[in-house]
Amino acid sequence: MTFTIRRATLEQWPALEDLFGRAGASNGCWCMYWRIGPAYHERPREQNRADLKQLTASPQPPGLLAFDGDVAVGWSELAPRADLEWLAHSRYLQPVDDLPVWALACFYVRRSHRGLGVVDALIDAGVQVAAAAGAPAVEAYPVDTSVPSHTRNLFPGTASAFSRHGFAVVARRKPDRPVMRREISL
């Protein structure tokens, strides 16, 4: 399938809100986890929703949306790593170096479109958007599903998907959670 990818701006907010639904994608997170950490659980879902909406109105949109026609079918968080403060708190995903990379840190795909290439389209677009913004590289923090007893929480994507798009492992502090990076030639 072919998907149209758009930045998650305020203009796209109704589509993002529809995609995430009343539950806020995953457990009411509204994709705030990498920004504020586990505190997203302690806040009302509405506050997480309001914060994400505010980010869509900022000069740096918080991610990308994949559309099938007029319907948003996928989301990826895309931002400079420095904007996703909680990544630095994770003992497995801490920065590898001081390169000002961008991060593709989270995905959500509408149930009806899972397995149809939505994540692949979002990864490709994420690299292009980061390159256009002058990023030297894009990082991801996926789950390596080839490792026995890997986490089943696949919101950060899978290592095999990122490998297909030219990402390589640059750190592995936990067997099933590599830090992967794709350098961008400017």
C-alpha positions in Angstrom: 0.0 0.0 0.0 1.0 3.6 -0.5 0.6 6.0 2.4 0.7 9.8 2.5 2.9 11.1 5.3 2.3 14.4 7.0 3.9 16.2 9.9 1.7 16.2 13.0 0.8 19.8 13.1 -2.2 21.5 14.7 -3.9 21.3 11.3 -3.6 17.5 11.5 -4.8 17.3 15.2 -8.3 16.0 14.4 -6.8 13.1 12.5 -4.2 12.3 15.2 -7.0 12.5 17.9 -9.1 10.1 15.8 -6.2 7.7 15.4 -5.3 7.6 19.1 -9.0 7.3 20.1 -10.4 7.8 23.6 -7.7 5.6 25.1 -4.9 7.9 23.9 -3.1 5.2 21.9 -1.4 3.2 24.6 -2.7 3.4 28.2 -3.5 7.1 27.9 0.1 8.0 27.1 -0.7 10.3 24.2 3.0 9.8 23.3 4.2 11.7 26.4 6.3 8.8 27.8 9.7 9.8 26.3 9.0 13.4 27.2 8.0 13.1 30.8 8.6 9.4 31.7 6.4 7.3 33.9 4.8 10.5 35.3 2.3 10.2 32.4 0.6 7.5 34.4 0.0 9.8 37.3 -1.6 12.5 35.3 -5.1 12.6 33.9 -5.2 11.3 30.3 -6.7 14.7 29.3 -3.5 16.5 30.4 -1.4 14.2 28.3 -3.7 14.8 25.4 -3.6 18.6 25.9 0.2 18.5 26.0 0.5 16.6 22.8 -2.0 19.0 21.1 0.1 21.9 22.3 3.2 20.3 20.8 1.4 20.0 17.4 1.1 23.8 17.5 4.8 24.4 18.2 7.4 25.2 15.5 8.8 21.6 15.9 5.9 19.2 15.3 6.2 16.1 17.6 5.9 13.5 14.9 4.5 12.1 11.7 1.2 10.7 10.6 0.6 8.1 7.9 -2.7 8.5 6.0 -4.6 6.0 3.9 -6.8 8.4 2.0 -8.2 10.8 4.5 -7.8 8.5 7.5 -4.8 8.6 9.8 -3.6 5.0 10.1 -0.2 5.5 11.8 1.9 7.7 14.0 5.6 8.0 14.8 7.2 10.2 17.3 10.0 12.1 15.6 12.0 14.8 17.4 15.5 15.8 18.2 16.7 13.4 20.9 17.3 16.3 23.3 13.5 17.0 23.2 12.8 13.5 24.5 14.4 14.0 27.9 13.3 10.7 29.4 15.5 8.7 27.0 18.5 9.9 28.9 17.0 8.5 32.1 16.8 5.0 30.7 19.9 3.0 31.6 19.6 1.0 28.4 18.9 3.9 26.0 21.2 6.6 27.3 23.0 8.7 24.7 25.8 6.9 22.9 27.7 10.1 22.3 27.0 13.8 22.0 25.9 13.8 18.3 22.7 15.9 18.1 20.7 13.0 16.6 17.0 12.9 15.9 14.9 10.0 17.4 12.2 7.9 15.9 11.1 6.7 19.3 7.5 5.5 19.2 4.9 4.1 16.8 1.2 3.5 16.8 -0.7 1.8 13.9 -4.4 1.6 13.6 -5.4 -2.1 14.1 -6.9 -2.4 10.6 -3.5 -1.4 9.0 -1.0 -3.4 11.0 1.3 -5.5 8.9 0.7 -3.4 5.8 3.9 -1.3 5.7 2.8 1.7 7.7 5.9 1.6 10.0 8.2 1.3 7.0 6.6 4.3 5.4 7.0 6.3 8.7 10.7 5.3 9.1 11.5 6.4 5.5 9.7 9.7 6.0 11.3 10.2 9.4 14.8 9.9 7.9 13.8 12.4 5.2 12.3 14.9 7.6 15.3 14.7 9.9 17.7 15.1 7.0 15.8 18.2 5.8 16.2 19.7 9.3 19.9 19.1 9.2 20.2 16.2 11.5 23.4 14.3 11.3 21.7 11.0 12.1 18.5 9.4 13.2 18.3 7.0 16.2 15.8 4.4 17.1 15.3 2.3 20.3 13.5 -0.8 19.0 12.9 -4.3 20.3 15.0 -7.1 18.9 12.4 -9.8 18.5 15.1 -12.4 17.6 16.3 -12.3 21.3 14.5 -15.0 23.4 12.2 -13.6 26.0 12.2 -10.1 24.4 9.7 -7.6 25.7 6.3 -7.8 24.0 5.8 -4.1 24.2 6.6 -3.2 20.6 5.7 0.5 20.6 9.3 1.5 19.8 9.3 -0.7 16.6 11.3 -3.7 15.8 15.0 -4.0 15.1 14.4 -5.9 11.9 12.2 -3.0 10.5 15.0 -0.5 11.2 17.6 -2.8 9.7 15.6 -2.9 6.5 16.0 0.9 6.3 19.8 1.1 6.8 19.9 1.5 10.6 22.8 -0.3 12.4 23.3 -1.1 16.1 25.5 1.4 17.8 24.9 0.2 21.4 23.3 -2.8 23.1 23.1 -2.4 26.9 20.3 -4.9 27.2 20.0 -7.9 24.8 16.6 -7.1 23.4 16.9 -3.3 23.3 19.5 -2.1 20.9 20.2 1.6 20.1 20.2 1.8 16.3 21.3 4.7 14.2 21.3 5.7 10.5 23.8 8.3 9.5 22.6 11.0 7.2 24.9 12.4 4.4 24.3 16.1 4.2 
